[in-house]
């Protein structure tokens, strides 16, 4: 299985068929209809983009500083890195997992780690 097939299987398992990558992209929408995240598969990395609600957006310089501070804690972010997209309204989580490593990665552990990263991110942003 290639990376897209593996991630599609993961998405199928956790969303009961609601979420699937199409052309290497998937928009995750919650039960309330709110856009939660976008997953983009690039050739050598994966991006998960979290849009910020206008009320959650900070001055971009302050937000950039907070993201840099978060990135300086490898115990929190591991091999991933957060950044602010050009629109100053989207936080990007950038990470790379090789295709060979994906089948060996436990789905629950992967998503728990992703949720922990997201929670750490929003904890830092709310300070």
N, CA, C and O atoms as a MOPAC input file, in Angstrom:
PM7 MOZYME 1SCF
protein

 N      0.84500 1    -1.19500 1     0.00000 1
 C      0.00000 1     0.00000 1     0.00000 1
 C      0.88100 1     1.24600 1     0.00000 1
 O      1.90200 1     1.29400 1     0.68700 1
 N      0.48100 1     2.25000 1    -0.77200 1
 C      1.22100 1     3.50600 1    -0.74100 1
 C      0.66700 1     4.40900 1     0.36400 1
 O     -0.32600 1     4.07500 1     1.01000 1
 N      1.31000 1     5.53400 1     0.56900 1
 C      0.95500 1     6.43800 1     1.67100 1
 C     -0.50100 1     6.89700 1     1.58000 1
 O     -1.20200 1     6.92800 1     2.59100 1
 N     -0.95900 1     7.25200 1     0.38300 1
 C     -2.34600 1     7.71200 1     0.23400 1
 C     -3.33400 1     6.60900 1     0.60100 1
 O     -4.33000 1     6.87200 1     1.27300 1
 N     -3.07000 1     5.38200 1     0.16800 1
 C     -3.95800 1     4.26200 1     0.49300 1
 C     -3.98400 1     3.99700 1     1.99700 1
 O     -5.03900 1     3.71400 1     2.56500 1
 N     -2.82300 1     4.09000 1     2.63600 1
 C     -2.75300 1     3.85500 1     4.08300 1
 C     -3.52000 1     4.93300 1     4.83200 1
 O     -4.30600 1     4.63200 1     5.73100 1
 N     -3.29300 1     6.18700 1     4.46400 1
 C     -3.99200 1     7.28100 1     5.14800 1
 C     -5.48700 1     7.21300 1     4.86300 1
 O     -6.29100 1     7.49100 1     5.75300 1
 N     -5.87800 1     6.85200 1     3.65000 1
 C     -7.30200 1     6.68600 1     3.35400 1
 C     -7.92200 1     5.58400 1     4.20400 1
 O     -9.06800 1     5.70400 1     4.63600 1
 N     -7.16900 1     4.50900 1     4.44500 1
 C     -7.68600 1     3.44600 1     5.30200 1
 C     -7.85800 1     3.95800 1     6.72900 1
 O     -8.85500 1     3.65800 1     7.38600 1
 N     -6.88000 1     4.73200 1     7.20500 1
 C     -6.99200 1     5.32400 1     8.54500 1
 C     -8.21500 1     6.22800 1     8.62400 1
 O     -9.00500 1     6.13600 1     9.56400 1
 N     -8.36700 1     7.10200 1     7.63000 1
 C     -9.50300 1     8.02800 1     7.62300 1
 C    -10.82300 1     7.26800 1     7.55200 1
 O    -11.79500 1     7.64500 1     8.20600 1
 N    -10.85800 1     6.21200 1     6.77000 1
 C    -12.04700 1     5.37700 1     6.67500 1
 C    -12.38900 1     4.78700 1     8.03900 1
 O    -13.54800 1     4.79700 1     8.45300 1
 N    -11.37900 1     4.27400 1     8.73200 1
 C    -11.58900 1     3.65100 1    10.03800 1
 C    -12.11500 1     4.63400 1    11.07600 1
 O    -12.98000 1     4.28200 1    11.87800 1
 N    -11.60100 1     5.86200 1    11.07000 1
 C    -12.00500 1     6.79800 1    12.12800 1
 C    -13.24100 1     7.61500 1    11.77400 1
 O    -13.85100 1     8.21800 1    12.65700 1
 N    -13.62600 1     7.64600 1    10.48800 1
 C    -14.76400 1     8.48700 1    10.10800 1
 C    -15.92300 1     7.69800 1     9.51100 1
 O    -16.88600 1     8.28500 1     9.01800 1
 N    -15.83700 1     6.37600 1     9.55200 1
 C    -16.86700 1     5.51200 1     8.97800 1
 C    -17.16100 1     5.89600 1     7.52800 1
 O    -18.31700 1     5.94300 1     7.10800 1
 N    -16.09400 1     6.17000 1     6.76800 1
 C    -16.22500 1     6.46300 1     5.35200 1
 C    -16.49800 1     7.90900 1     5.00500 1
 O    -16.62200 1     8.25000 1     3.82900 1
 N    -16.59400 1     8.76900 1     6.01300 1
 C    -16.92000 1    10.17200 1     5.76200 1
 C    -15.74600 1    10.93600 1     5.15600 1
 O    -15.95100 1    11.81700 1     4.32100 1
 N    -14.51600 1    10.61100 1     5.56500 1
 C    -13.34500 1    11.35200 1     5.10200 1
 C    -12.48700 1    10.46800 1     4.21600 1
 O    -12.19600 1     9.32500 1     4.56600 1
 N    -12.08200 1    10.99600 1     3.06900 1
 C    -11.17000 1    10.30200 1     2.16900 1
 C    -10.33600 1    11.32700 1     1.42800 1
 O    -10.81700 1    12.40900 1     1.09200 1
 N     -9.09200 1    10.98500 1     1.17800 1
 C     -8.23300 1    11.84200 1     0.36600 1
 C     -8.68500 1    11.76700 1    -1.08300 1
 O     -8.98300 1    10.68900 1    -1.59900 1
 N     -8.73200 1    12.90300 1    -1.72200 1
 C     -9.01800 1    12.98200 1    -3.14200 1
 C     -7.99200 1    13.92400 1    -3.73500 1
 O     -7.90500 1    15.08400 1    -3.33500 1
 N     -7.21700 1    13.43600 1    -4.68400 1
 C     -6.11800 1    14.23200 1    -5.25400 1
 C     -5.16700 1    14.71100 1    -4.15900 1
 O     -4.73500 1    15.86400 1    -4.15000 1
 N     -4.84900 1    13.79600 1    -3.23400 1
 C     -3.89600 1    14.04900 1    -2.14300 1
 C     -4.36200 1    15.10800 1    -1.15400 1
 O     -3.53300 1    15.72200 1    -0.48200 1
 N     -5.66900 1    15.33700 1    -1.04700 1
 C     -6.17700 1    16.32900 1    -0.09800 1
 C     -7.48300 1    15.84600 1     0.51300 1
 O     -8.27400 1    15.16000 1    -0.13400 1
 N     -7.69500 1    16.22200 1     1.78500 1
 C     -8.93500 1    15.89400 1     2.47000 1
 C     -9.26700 1    17.01800 1     3.43800 1
 O     -8.40800 1    17.46600 1     4.19800 1
 N    -10.51400 1    17.47200 1     3.40800 1
 C    -10.97900 1    18.47200 1     4.36600 1
 C    -11.75900 1    17.76200 1     5.45600 1
 O    -12.71600 1    17.04200 1     5.17000 1
 N    -11.35700 1    17.96000 1     6.70200 1
 C    -12.02200 1    17.32600 1     7.83000 1
 C    -13.02300 1    18.31500 1     8.41100 1
 O    -12.66600 1    19.41700 1     8.82700 1
 N    -14.28700 1    17.89400 1     8.43000 1
 C    -15.36600 1    18.74200 1     8.91200 1
 C    -16.02700 1    18.02500 1    10.07900 1
 O    -16.30900 1    16.83000 1    10.00200 1
 N    -16.27300 1    18.75700 1    11.15900 1
 C    -16.89000 1    18.17200 1    12.33600 1
 C    -18.38100 1    17.96200 1    12.15900 1
 O    -18.96100 1    18.38000 1    11.15700 1
 N    -19.00300 1    17.31100 1    13.14100 1
 C    -20.44400 1    17.06500 1    13.09700 1
 C    -21.24400 1    18.36000 1    13.02300 1
 O    -22.35500 1    18.38600 1    12.49400 1
 N    -20.66400 1    19.43800 1    13.56200 1
 C    -21.34500 1    20.73100 1    13.55600 1
 C    -21.15700 1    21.49300 1    12.24400 1
 O    -21.65000 1    22.61100 1    12.09700 1
 N    -20.44100 1    20.88400 1    11.28600 1
 C    -20.21500 1    21.52000 1     9.99500 1
 C    -19.02600 1    22.45600 1     9.95600 1
 O    -18.71200 1    23.02400 1     8.90900 1
 N    -18.36100 1    22.62300 1    11.09000 1
 C    -17.20400 1    23.52500 1    11.14300 1
 C    -15.96900 1    22.83500 1    10.56000 1
 O    -15.68100 1    21.68000 1    10.87300 1
 N    -15.25400 1    23.55800 1     9.71800 1
 C    -14.03700 1    23.03100 1     9.10300 1
 C    -12.97400 1    22.89400 1    10.18200 1
 O    -12.61400 1    23.87400 1    10.83400 1
 N    -12.47300 1    21.67700 1    10.37100 1
 C    -11.51800 1    21.38600 1    11.43600 1
 C    -10.08500 1    21.44000 1    10.94200 1
 O     -9.22300 1    22.03400 1    11.59000 1
 N     -9.82800 1    20.82500 1     9.80100 1
 C     -8.45900 1    20.76300 1     9.28900 1
 C     -8.47700 1    20.31000 1     7.83500 1
 O     -9.46400 1    19.76100 1     7.34400 1
 N     -7.36900 1    20.55500 1     7.16900 1
 C     -7.15300 1    20.05600 1     5.81500 1
 C     -5.85500 1    19.26400 1     5.81900 1
 O     -4.83400 1    19.73700 1     6.32000 1
 N     -5.89400 1    18.06500 1     5.26300 1
 C     -4.69600 1    17.24000 1     5.11700 1
 C     -4.25700 1    17.32600 1     3.66200 1
 O     -5.05700 1    17.11100 1     2.75100 1
 N     -2.98600 1    17.63900 1     3.44900 1
 C     -2.40300 1    17.65400 1     2.10500 1
 C     -1.20700 1    16.72300 1     2.08700 1
 O     -0.30000 1    16.85600 1     2.90800 1
 N     -1.20100 1    15.78300 1     1.15800 1
 C     -0.04200 1    14.91100 1     0.97100 1
 C      0.81700 1    15.50500 1    -0.13000 1
 O      0.36700 1    15.66700 1    -1.26400 1
 N      2.04000 1    15.82400 1     0.20900 1
 C      3.00700 1    16.28400 1    -0.77400 1
 C      3.98500 1    15.15000 1    -1.02400 1
 O      3.91300 1    14.11500 1    -0.36100 1
 N      4.88300 1    15.32400 1    -1.95300 1
 C      5.77500 1    14.23100 1    -2.33400 1
 C      6.58800 1    13.69900 1    -1.15700 1
 O      6.70300 1    12.48400 1    -0.99400 1
 N      7.14800 1    14.57400 1    -0.34000 1
 C      8.02800 1    14.09700 1     0.72700 1
 C      7.54300 1    14.45700 1     2.12800 1
 O      8.24200 1    14.19400 1     3.10600 1
 N      6.36800 1    15.04700 1     2.23800 1
 C      5.88200 1    15.40100 1     3.56900 1
 C      4.36300 1    15.50500 1     3.56800 1
 O      3.71900 1    15.48900 1     2.51900 1
 N      3.82000 1    15.61100 1     4.75300 1
 C      2.38300 1    15.76300 1     4.93800 1
 C      2.14000 1    17.06800 1     5.67200 1
 O      2.84900 1    17.39700 1     6.62300 1
 N      1.14300 1    17.80600 1     5.23200 1
 C      0.75200 1    19.04700 1     5.88900 1
 C     -0.65000 1    18.87200 1     6.44500 1
 O     -1.54200 1    18.35900 1     5.77000 1
 N     -0.83000 1    19.30400 1     7.67800 1
 C     -2.16900 1    19.38800 1     8.24600 1
 C     -2.37100 1    20.85400 1     8.59400 1
 O     -1.60500 1    21.43200 1     9.36700 1
 N     -3.41100 1    21.45000 1     8.01600 1
 C     -3.64300 1    22.87900 1     8.19000 1
 C     -4.89900 1    23.10100 1     9.02200 1
 O     -5.97000 1    22.57300 1     8.72300 1
 N     -4.73600 1    23.89600 1    10.07000 1
 C     -5.82800 1    24.21600 1    10.98000 1
 C     -6.22800 1    25.67500 1    10.77500 1
 O     -5.46200 1    26.57300 1    11.12100 1
 N     -7.41400 1    25.92700 1    10.21800 1
 C     -7.82700 1    27.32100 1    10.06900 1
 C     -8.19400 1    27.90300 1    11.42800 1
 O     -8.78400 1    27.22600 1    12.27100 1
 N     -7.84200 1    29.14400 1    11.62200 1
 C     -8.18500 1    29.83300 1    12.85900 1
 C     -9.45200 1    30.64900 1    12.64500 1
 O     -9.57500 1    31.36700 1    11.65300 1
 N    -10.37600 1    30.53800 1    13.55900 1
 C    -11.56700 1    31.37800 1    13.53300 1
 C    -11.10500 1    32.81700 1    13.73100 1
 O    -10.14000 1    33.04800 1    14.45900 1
 N    -11.76500 1    33.79100 1    13.10400 1
 C    -11.31300 1    35.18600 1    13.26200 1
 C    -11.11200 1    35.60600 1    14.72000 1
 O    -10.21200 1    36.39200 1    15.01700 1
 N    -11.94100 1    35.09000 1    15.62800 1
 C    -11.78100 1    35.46400 1    17.03700 1
 C    -10.54100 1    34.83800 1    17.66200 1
 O    -10.08700 1    35.28900 1    18.71400 1
 N     -9.97900 1    33.79200 1    17.02400 1
 C     -8.78400 1    33.12200 1    17.53800 1
 C     -7.50300 1    33.67100 1    16.93100 1
 O     -6.40700 1    33.34200 1    17.38400 1
 N     -7.63700 1    34.50300 1    15.91300 1
 C     -6.45500 1    35.01800 1    15.23200 1
 C     -5.80200 1    36.11300 1    16.06800 1
 O     -6.47800 1    36.98000 1    16.62200 1
 N     -4.50800 1    36.05800 1    16.14500 1
 C     -3.72500 1    37.04500 1    16.86900 1
 C     -2.93100 1    37.86000 1    15.86700 1
 O     -2.88300 1    37.53300 1    14.68100 1
 N     -2.32300 1    38.90000 1    16.34400 1
 C     -1.39100 1    39.62700 1    15.48900 1
 C     -0.35100 1    38.62600 1    14.99900 1
 O      0.17700 1    37.84600 1    15.79200 1
 N     -0.05500 1    38.63800 1    13.71600 1
 C      0.77800 1    37.58100 1    13.13700 1
 C      2.15400 1    37.48900 1    13.78300 1
 O      2.68200 1    36.38600 1    13.92300 1
 N      2.75600 1    38.61400 1    14.18500 1
 C      4.06900 1    38.54900 1    14.83000 1
 C      3.99300 1    37.78500 1    16.14700 1
 O      4.86400 1    36.96700 1    16.44300 1
 N      2.96300 1    38.04500 1    16.93000 1
 C      2.79300 1    37.34400 1    18.19700 1
 C      2.53800 1    35.86600 1    17.99500 1
 O      3.04400 1    35.03000 1    18.74200 1
 N      1.75400 1    35.55000 1    16.98400 1
 C      1.45900 1    34.15600 1    16.68900 1
 C      2.70600 1    33.42800 1    16.19800 1
 O      2.96700 1    32.29600 1    16.60600 1
 N      3.47400 1    34.07100 1    15.32700 1
 C      4.72100 1    33.46200 1    14.84100 1
 C      5.65400 1    33.15200 1    16.00800 1
 O      6.25900 1    32.08000 1    16.05400 1
 N      5.77200 1    34.07800 1    16.94300 1
 C      6.63800 1    33.87400 1    18.10200 1
 C      6.16400 1    32.68000 1    18.92700 1
 O      6.97600 1    31.86200 1    19.35800 1
 N      4.86500 1    32.57900 1    19.14600 1
 C      4.33700 1    31.45400 1    19.92000 1
 C      4.59300 1    30.11800 1    19.21400 1
 O      4.90400 1    29.11800 1    19.86000 1
 N      4.46100 1    30.11200 1    17.89300 1
 C      4.72500 1    28.87700 1    17.15000 1
 C      6.19900 1    28.49900 1    17.21700 1
 O      6.53600 1    27.32300 1    17.35400 1
 N      7.07100 1    29.48800 1    17.12200 1
 C      8.50900 1    29.21800 1    17.25500 1
 C      8.82700 1    28.66400 1    18.63800 1
 O      9.62700 1    27.73800 1    18.77100 1
 N      8.20300 1    29.22800 1    19.66600 1
 C      8.42500 1    28.72600 1    21.02300 1
 C      7.94300 1    27.28400 1    21.14900 1
 O      8.59900 1    26.46100 1    21.78900 1
 N      6.81100 1    26.98100 1    20.54700 1
 C      6.30200 1    25.61200 1    20.58100 1
 C      7.24600 1    24.66600 1    19.84600 1
 O      7.49100 1    23.55300 1    20.31200 1
 N      7.78000 1    25.09600 1    18.70200 1
 C      8.70500 1    24.26000 1    17.93000 1
 C     10.00200 1    23.99100 1    18.67500 1
 O     10.70300 1    23.02700 1    18.36500 1
 N     10.32700 1    24.81400 1    19.63800 1
 C     11.57700 1    24.62100 1    20.37500 1
 C     11.45200 1    23.54800 1    21.45800 1
 O     12.38800 1    23.34100 1    22.23000 1
 N     10.31600 1    22.87100 1    21.52300 1
 C     10.09600 1    21.80000 1    22.50100 1
 C      9.90800 1    20.47500 1    21.76700 1
 O      8.77500 1    20.07900 1    21.49400 1
 N     11.01000 1    19.77900 1    21.44100 1
 C     10.88200 1    18.51700 1    20.69700 1
 C     10.08200 1    17.46000 1    21.45200 1
 O      9.55200 1    16.53500 1    20.83600 1
 N      9.98600 1    17.58200 1    22.77200 1
 C      9.18100 1    16.63500 1    23.53200 1
 C      7.69900 1    16.79100 1    23.21200 1
 O      6.91600 1    15.86200 1    23.41400 1
 N      7.31300 1    17.96200 1    22.71300 1
 C      5.92200 1    18.21400 1    22.34400 1
 C      5.69400 1    17.94400 1    20.86400 1
 O      4.74700 1    17.24700 1    20.50000 1
 N      6.54600 1    18.48400 1    20.01300 1
 C      6.30300 1    18.41100 1    18.56800 1
 C      7.03300 1    17.28000 1    17.86800 1
 O      6.71200 1    16.97000 1    16.72000 1
 N      7.99900 1    16.65700 1    18.51200 1
 C      8.73000 1    15.56600 1    17.87300 1
 C      9.42100 1    16.04300 1    16.61000 1
 O     10.15500 1    17.03000 1    16.62900 1
 N      9.18500 1    15.33800 1    15.50800 1
 C      9.83200 1    15.69900 1    14.24500 1
 C      8.98200 1    16.65900 1    13.42000 1
 O      9.35000 1    16.99300 1    12.29300 1
 N      7.87300 1    17.10000 1    13.95400 1
 C      6.99200 1    18.01700 1    13.23500 1
 C      7.37700 1    19.46000 1    13.52200 1
 O      8.19300 1    19.73700 1    14.40100 1
 N      6.78200 1    20.36700 1    12.77100 1
 C      7.00800 1    21.79400 1    12.99300 1
 C      5.73800 1    22.55400 1    12.64500 1
 O      5.05900 1    22.24500 1    11.66600 1
 N      5.43000 1    23.55000 1    13.46100 1
 C      4.29200 1    24.42400 1    13.21200 1
 C      4.76600 1    25.68700 1    12.52500 1
 O      5.88500 1    26.14700 1    12.75400 1
 N      3.91300 1    26.24800 1    11.68400 1
 C      4.18500 1    27.55200 1    11.08400 1
 C      2.85100 1    28.22700 1    10.79500 1
 O      1.79000 1    27.60800 1    10.86700 1
 N      2.93400 1    29.49400 1    10.47200 1
 C      1.75300 1    30.26200 1    10.11600 1
 C      1.73500 1    30.41500 1     8.60200 1
 O      2.73600 1    30.81200 1     8.00600 1
 N      0.61100 1    30.10400 1     7.98100 1
 C      0.49800 1    30.22200 1     6.52500 1
 C      0.51000 1    31.68900 1     6.11700 1
 O      0.35600 1    32.58600 1     6.94600 1
 N      0.69400 1    31.90400 1     4.84300 1
 C      0.79400 1    33.25500 1     4.30100 1
 C     -0.45400 1    34.08900 1     4.59000 1
 O     -0.37000 1    35.31500 1     4.67200 1
 N     -1.61100 1    33.43900 1     4.74700 1
 C     -2.85100 1    34.17800 1     4.99300 1
 C     -2.97900 1    34.68000 1     6.42900 1
 O     -3.92600 1    35.39900 1     6.75000 1
 N     -2.02800 1    34.30700 1     7.30400 1
 C     -2.04200 1    34.66900 1     8.72600 1
 C     -3.29700 1    34.17800 1     9.44900 1
 O     -3.61800 1    34.66300 1    10.53400 1
 N     -4.00000 1    33.22700 1     8.85700 1
 C     -5.22200 1    32.71400 1     9.46100 1
 C     -5.24800 1    31.18800 1     9.49000 1
 O     -6.26700 1    30.58400 1     9.82300 1
 N     -4.12300 1    30.57100 1     9.14000 1
 C     -4.04600 1    29.11600 1     9.09500 1
 C     -2.73400 1    28.66500 1     9.71600 1
 O     -1.66200 1    29.14700 1     9.35200 1
 N     -2.83400 1    27.73600 1    10.65700 1
 C     -1.64000 1    27.15000 1    11.25700 1
 C     -1.34400 1    25.85200 1    10.51600 1
 O     -2.23800 1    25.03900 1    10.28000 1
 N     -0.08300 1    25.67000 1    10.15700 1
 C      0.33300 1    24.51100 1     9.36900 1
 C      1.21500 1    23.61300 1    10.22900 1
 O      2.19400 1    24.07200 1    10.81800 1
 N      0.86400 1    22.33500 1    10.29700 1
 C      1.69500 1    21.31900 1    10.93400 1
 C      2.34600 1    20.54100 1     9.80200 1
 O      1.65900 1    19.92700 1     8.98500 1
 N      3.66000 1    20.56800 1     9.75500 1
 C      4.43400 1    19.97600 1     8.67000 1
 C      5.24300 1    18.81700 1     9.25100 1
 O      6.01500 1    19.00600 1    10.19000 1
 N      5.06500 1    17.62500 1     8.69500 1
 C      5.85700 1    16.49100 1     9.17300 1
 C      6.09300 1    15.50300 1     8.04500 1
 O      5.41500 1    15.52300 1     7.01800 1
 N      7.06200 1    14.65000 1     8.26200 1
 C      7.41400 1    13.66100 1     7.25300 1
 C      7.48000 1    12.29000 1     7.90100 1
 O      8.18500 1    12.08800 1     8.89000 1
 N      6.74600 1    11.36600 1     7.33900 1
 C      6.80800 1     9.96600 1     7.74300 1
 C      6.96900 1     9.18200 1     6.45000 1
 O      6.16400 1     9.32500 1     5.52900 1
 N      7.98800 1     8.36800 1     6.37800 1
 C      8.23200 1     7.63100 1     5.13500 1
 C      7.11200 1     6.62900 1     4.87500 1
 O      6.45300 1     6.15600 1     5.80100 1
 N      6.91200 1     6.31900 1     3.60300 1
 C      5.89200 1     5.33300 1     3.23300 1
 C      6.14500 1     3.99600 1     3.92100 1
 O      5.20400 1     3.30100 1     4.30300 1
 N      7.42400 1     3.63800 1     4.07700 1
 C      7.76800 1     2.36000 1     4.69700 1
 C      7.39100 1     2.33100 1     6.17900 1
 O      7.07300 1     1.27000 1     6.71700 1
 N      7.42600 1     3.48400 1     6.83600 1
 C      7.13600 1     3.53600 1     8.26600 1
 C      5.63900 1     3.55200 1     8.55400 1
 O      5.22000 1     3.17200 1     9.64700 1
 N      4.83500 1     3.98000 1     7.60100 1
 C      3.40300 1     4.11100 1     7.85100 1
 C      2.71600 1     2.81800 1     8.26600 1
 O      1.97500 1     2.83400 1     9.24900 1
 N      2.91800 1     1.68900 1     7.57100 1
 C      2.20600 1     0.47800 1     7.98700 1
 C      2.56800 1     0.03600 1     9.40200 1
 O      1.75600 1    -0.59500 1    10.07800 1
 N      3.77000 1     0.35900 1     9.85400 1
 C      4.20100 1    -0.04700 1    11.19000 1
 C      3.71700 1     0.92300 1    12.26300 1
 O      3.81500 1     0.62800 1    13.45400 1
 N      3.19900 1     2.06700 1    11.85200 1
 C      2.74600 1     3.06900 1    12.80600 1
 C      1.34500 1     2.71200 1    13.27500 1
 O      0.43500 1     2.53300 1    12.46500 1
 N      1.18000 1     2.61000 1    14.57700 1
 C     -0.11700 1     2.30000 1    15.15300 1
 C     -1.06300 1     3.48000 1    14.94400 1
 O     -0.73500 1     4.61000 1    15.30700 1
 N     -2.22200 1     3.22800 1    14.36700 1
 C     -3.17700 1     4.29200 1    14.06700 1
 C     -3.57500 1     5.06600 1    15.31200 1
 O     -3.58600 1     6.29700 1    15.30800 1
 N     -3.89900 1     4.35000 1    16.37000 1
 C     -4.31300 1     5.02800 1    17.59900 1
 C     -3.20100 1     5.92000 1    18.13500 1
 O     -3.45200 1     7.05400 1    18.54400 1
 N     -1.98100 1     5.41300 1    18.13400 1
 C     -0.85300 1     6.21000 1    18.62800 1
 C     -0.62100 1     7.42600 1    17.74100 1
 O     -0.33300 1     8.51400 1    18.24100 1
 N     -0.74600 1     7.25000 1    16.42200 1
 C     -0.56100 1     8.36400 1    15.49300 1
 C     -1.58600 1     9.46200 1    15.74300 1
 O     -1.23000 1    10.63400 1    15.85700 1
 N     -2.86600 1     9.08100 1    15.82900 1
 C     -3.90000 1    10.10200 1    16.01400 1
 C     -3.83700 1    10.69700 1    17.41200 1
 O     -4.11600 1    11.88400 1    17.58200 1
 N     -3.47800 1     9.90700 1    18.41800 1
 C     -3.33400 1    10.46400 1    19.76100 1
 C     -2.21000 1    11.48200 1    19.78400 1
 O     -2.33700 1    12.54200 1    20.39600 1
 N     -1.10900 1    11.16200 1    19.11800 1
 C     -0.00300 1    12.10900 1    19.01700 1
 C     -0.44300 1    13.36600 1    18.28300 1
 O     -0.08500 1    14.47400 1    18.68300 1
 N     -1.21800 1    13.20800 1    17.21300 1
 C     -1.72200 1    14.36300 1    16.46900 1
 C     -2.63400 1    15.21900 1    17.33600 1
 O     -2.55100 1    16.44700 1    17.30800 1
 N     -3.49900 1    14.57400 1    18.10300 1
 C     -4.38600 1    15.32900 1    18.99500 1
 C     -3.59300 1    16.03400 1    20.08400 1
 O     -3.89800 1    17.17200 1    20.44100 1
 N     -2.58000 1    15.36500 1    20.61100 1
 C     -1.73100 1    15.99900 1    21.62100 1
 C     -1.03300 1    17.22400 1    21.04800 1
 O     -0.93700 1    18.25300 1    21.71600 1
 N     -0.54100 1    17.11900 1    19.80200 1
 C      0.08600 1    18.27100 1    19.15400 1
 C     -0.90600 1    19.41000 1    19.00200 1
 O     -0.58700 1    20.56200 1    19.29400 1
 N     -2.10700 1    19.08800 1    18.54700 1
 C     -3.12800 1    20.12300 1    18.36500 1
 C     -3.47400 1    20.77300 1    19.70400 1
 O     -3.56600 1    21.99700 1    19.79000 1
 N     -3.66500 1    19.96900 1    20.74500 1
 C     -3.99100 1    20.51900 1    22.05900 1
 C     -2.86600 1    21.39200 1    22.58900 1
 O     -3.12100 1    22.45000 1    23.16400 1
 N     -1.62200 1    20.96000 1    22.40300 1
 C     -0.47700 1    21.77300 1    22.82400 1
 C     -0.45500 1    23.08900 1    22.07300 1
 O     -0.17900 1    24.14300 1    22.64500 1
 N     -0.74900 1    23.01500 1    20.79100 1
 C     -0.77900 1    24.22200 1    19.97200 1
 C     -1.79800 1    25.21000 1    20.51400 1
 O     -1.46600 1    26.37500 1    20.73400 1
 N     -3.02500 1    24.77300 1    20.73300 1
 C     -4.05700 1    25.69900 1    21.17100 1
 C     -3.85500 1    26.14300 1    22.61400 1
 O     -4.29700 1    27.22600 1    22.99600 1
 N     -3.19500 1    25.32000 1    23.41700 1
 C     -2.84100 1    25.75600 1    24.77100 1
 C     -1.84700 1    26.90900 1    24.70600 1
 O     -1.98600 1    27.89800 1    25.42500 1
 N     -0.84700 1    26.77800 1    23.84600 1
 C      0.14500 1    27.84100 1    23.68000 1
 C     -0.51200 1    29.10100 1    23.13300 1
 O     -0.20200 1    30.20400 1    23.58100 1
 N     -1.40600 1    28.94900 1    22.18200 1
 C     -2.04500 1    30.11300 1    21.56500 1
 C     -2.97600 1    30.84100 1    22.51900 1
 O     -3.18500 1    32.04600 1    22.38300 1
 N     -3.53600 1    30.12500 1    23.48100 1
 C     -4.48800 1    30.75700 1    24.39200 1
 C     -3.82600 1    31.48700 1    25.55000 1
 O     -4.51100 1    32.13500 1    26.34100 1
 N     -2.50500 1    31.39200 1    25.66200 1
 C     -1.80200 1    32.08800 1    26.75400 1
 C     -1.74400 1    33.56800 1    26.50100 1
 O     -1.19200 1    34.31100 1    27.31200 1

